[in-house]
């Protein structure tokens, strides 16, 4: 486990193979970091599937509306919903989409990010300046690498639980 410098801005994501520790970049994208903490604290991310996982690219999750595998789950709709909170304005920065960074998933509208996010499997610099980077995996990337692939996967993996480290 990585050393946690700021528990209030650290996410502990439990996957089938172990814990992924994510440092939120609240100084770079404060609204996105705050949204992730709010949804984690409410339990909204618990049991949400990884609905789009592309080898060599990224693993996408966070559809709290259609992706909860314990509550009215619909894999065909997973990836089309968000939370009941308002969409977020883009918080673009100079930070690159490197392996292990978290990006805010959105529609064509740059200001449409809500609850969905992706974790980059590799350096995806073609995304730079187009999607908000608001976190990075500081330990447990091997567990992200083990997520079942597919668009959608036949048997999707899920975030078992997502907590703010300060609350754990």
Secondary structure by P-SEA (a helix, b strand, c coil): cccccccccbbbbbcccbbbbbbbcccccaaaaaaaaaaaaaccccccccccccccccccccccccccccccccccccccccccccccccccccccccccbbbbbbcccccccccbbbbbcccccccccccccccccccaaaaaaacccccccccccccccccccccc
